[in-house]
Amino acid sequence: MIKKGIIQYNKANHARINHGYNHTITTFFSKLVAMALQNDLQNGIEKDDFLEFLERYPRLDTFNYIFDYYDKEILYSEQAKAK
């Protein structure tokens, strides 16, 4: 579902897209968001305000956070994009 949405968005905005779909990046941030949402639920936080969510989890708003876990060259490899 996420992959399909990103691919559709990229097609509709192809002039503004610098990189195509990257499965590793999508999976990384999807898992972080899922963990943050689970943490909120466990702590009784049920607010739907996205900006407040980002205030609680500021690393989700920082793309470079991924480089704490992945080497840039590996992250942008064809294998990482497809896998």
TORPAPA-718308 format. One record per residue (C-alpha): residue in one letter; x, y, z. Coordinates in Angstrom, 1 decimal, padded with zeros to 4 digits. Layout:
// residues N
ATOM fike     xx     yy     zz
ATOM    A      X      Y      Z
...
// end
This chain:
// residues 83
ATOM fike     xx     yy     zz
ATOM    M  000.0  000.0  000.0
ATOM    I  002.8  002.5  000.9
ATOM    K  004.9  001.4 -002.1
ATOM    K  002.0  001.7 -004.5
ATOM    G  001.2  005.2 -003.1
ATOM    I  004.8  006.4 -003.5
ATOM    I  005.1  005.0 -007.0
ATOM    Q  001.8  006.7 -008.0
ATOM    Y  003.0  010.0 -006.4
ATOM    N  006.3  009.8 -008.2
ATOM    K  004.6  009.2 -011.6
ATOM    A  002.2  012.2 -011.0
ATOM    N  005.1  014.4 -009.9
ATOM    H  007.9  013.1 -012.1
ATOM    A  009.4  016.5 -012.8
ATOM    R  009.9  017.1 -009.1
ATOM    I  011.3  013.7 -008.2
ATOM    N  015.1  013.3 -007.9
ATOM    H  015.1  009.6 -006.9
ATOM    G  012.8  006.8 -007.6
ATOM    Y  011.2  004.5 -005.1
ATOM    N  013.7  002.9 -002.6
ATOM    H  012.4 -000.1 -000.8
ATOM    T  015.0  000.1  002.0
ATOM    I  014.2  003.8  002.8
ATOM    T  010.5  003.1  002.7
ATOM    T  010.8  000.1  005.0
ATOM    F  013.1  001.9  007.4
ATOM    F  010.8  004.9  008.0
ATOM    S  007.7  002.8  007.9
ATOM    K  009.1  000.7  010.8
ATOM    L  010.1  003.8  012.7
ATOM    V  006.6  005.3  012.4
ATOM    A  005.0  001.9  013.4
ATOM    M  007.3  001.7  016.5
ATOM    A  006.4  005.3  017.4
ATOM    L  002.7  004.7  017.0
ATOM    Q  002.9  001.6  019.1
ATOM    N  004.8  003.6  021.8
ATOM    D  002.1  006.2  021.8
ATOM    L -000.6  003.6  022.2
ATOM    Q  001.3  002.0  025.1
ATOM    N  001.6  005.4  026.8
ATOM    G -002.1  006.2  026.3
ATOM    I -001.4  008.9  023.7
ATOM    E -004.3  008.9  021.1
ATOM    K -003.9  012.3  019.5
ATOM    D -004.1  012.5  015.8
ATOM    D -002.1  015.7  015.4
ATOM    F  000.8  015.0  013.1
ATOM    L  002.9  018.0  014.2
ATOM    E  002.7  016.9  017.8
ATOM    F  003.7  013.4  016.7
ATOM    L  006.8  014.8  015.1
ATOM    E  007.6  016.8  018.2
ATOM    R  007.5  013.6  020.2
ATOM    Y  009.7  011.8  017.6
ATOM    P  011.8  014.5  015.9
ATOM    R  014.1  011.9  014.3
ATOM    L  011.3  011.0  012.0
ATOM    D  011.5  014.4  010.5
ATOM    T  015.2  014.1  009.8
ATOM    F  016.0  012.1  006.7
ATOM    N  019.7  011.9  007.6
ATOM    Y  018.8  009.8  010.6
ATOM    I  018.9  006.8  008.2
ATOM    F  022.6  007.3  007.8
ATOM    D  023.2  006.3  011.4
ATOM    Y  022.2  002.8  010.2
ATOM    Y  023.0  002.7  006.5
ATOM    D  026.0  003.6  004.4
ATOM    K  025.0  006.2  001.7
ATOM    E  026.5  004.1 -001.1
ATOM    I  024.7  001.0  000.0
ATOM    L  021.4  002.8  000.6
ATOM    Y  021.3  004.2 -002.9
ATOM    S  022.4  000.9 -004.6
ATOM    E  020.1 -000.8 -007.0
ATOM    Q  019.8 -003.7 -004.6
ATOM    A  018.6 -001.4 -001.8
ATOM    K  016.1  000.3 -004.1
ATOM    A  014.6 -003.0 -005.1
ATOM    K  014.9 -005.1 -002.0
// end
